[in-house]
């Protein structure tokens, strides 16, 4: 009997090890896909859904992806789950809105989707009914998504480029698939689909402007090294920038948990083998002219210094900052009005915050200050108008329920 028991244990050990590895791999992939951010409501239970996802057409509420059989995905088959990820269609042919990023998840391999499913199946089931979208008719008609898919969705797993390195291809798989970076960092057309020809050149996500991930010198990653990109994704900041808004949340929930090899792969894909130019520096002298100069000295220079150079590993530089120089000033306006918080990560747990100035500065003040920031110390970007500030102020107030 003891021999038989030992034989059974030995036979089951490899199967257990394989299952455990699949679950661990699935958890890593769930982190890489930032699933918790969307599928966990504020003060809600993990992965039980209910978080409002803002879109130009109204709010969509995330679904329950715990293994609850009535309100979650516990009754789904493996094929149901794969079809949802690969085609954006759930059981019984229900179409999902592309706020669920299936246009990117379609690039995942069937094996990785299976690992994700394996991990989600280990979660504590939560009974949580879904919420109806807060959108006017006809956007509530999910059948219309069939037409959207026909026009804008291309189904298909990631195909490695044989002319590129394994590292580049791994980065592409993460950026274009699980990371779904283009969902925020690419501008959208009238139907909410990514604009062709503007891939990763900046766009909107969660009521914030997501900056360009292109190799542009002024408002992209042109001056960033591979190591600086990896550091930013791992810790939330580097010598050139600090994460704020939805990106801080992405880093906290997702990229800080990725391996260094995967972070460098992402950087390699985004840079596409291009190294930053040598010897390019923005002017270091303090700018003292312009309507916003006095405002800057009074409100900002104490942290960001007179020359906009910031304080290393504490307050990010404004000089040469791609967010400050972005083609759309929405994010810098948002930060001045409502403040910001840097990602809190294992490597940099402080989570420093910038105070809000919307209560003490008028729209004209903010416009003059933002314009000053975007055109000082070698920065070059368009002026900010009072109407732009008013629009962002209204958006911030609406997001807070005001």
Number of C-alpha atoms within 10 A of each C-alpha: 6 7 8 9 10 11 11 11 11 11 11 11 11 11 11 11 11 11 15 14 15 20 21 16 18 22 19 19 23 22 23 24 24 21 20 18 21 21 25 21 19 13 7 13 16 21 26 28 27 23 22 20 19 16 15 12 15 14 16 21 21 24 23 26 25 25 23 20 13 13 19 22 22 15 13 15 12 13 13 17 20 25 18 21 23 23 20 26 20 18 15 7 12 13 19 19 19 17 17 21 21 24 26 28 28 26 22 22 17 15 12 17 21 19 22 24 23 21 21 21 17 12 14 14 22 20 15 19 14 15 15 12 17 16 15 10 8 9 15 17 11 13 14 13 20 14 11 15 18 9 11 15 20 13 16 15 16 19 12 14 11 8 8 12 15 13 17 24 21 20 24 24 25 26 22 22 24 24 25 21 19 27 26 24 23 26 24 20 10 8 12 16 18 22 17 11 9 16 19 24 23 25 23 21 20 15 20 22 25 28 26 26 21 19 19 13 15 21 25 21 23 19 23 21 17 22 15 19 22 27 19 21 30 25 24 30 28 22 18 21 23 24 24 22 21 18 22 24 19 24 26 23 21 24 27 25 19 17 13 16 13 18 24 22 25 27 26 25 23 22 21 15 13 15 15 16 12 7 6 9 12 14 16 15 13 16 19 16 10 15 14 20 19 16 18 22 16 10 13 17 17 12 16 21 17 19 18 25 25 22 14 13 14 17 20 22 23 23 26 26 23 24 24 28 25 24 19 20 25 22 21 22 27 24 19 21 23 18 17 19 17 28 31 21 21 13 11 15 12 12 14 15 13 16 13 15 16 18 8 10 16 15 21 16 17 27 25 23 25 26 25 25 27 27 18 25 23 17 20 18 20 14 16 21 16 15 12 16 24 17 13 21 18 12 16 17 11 10 12 8 7 8
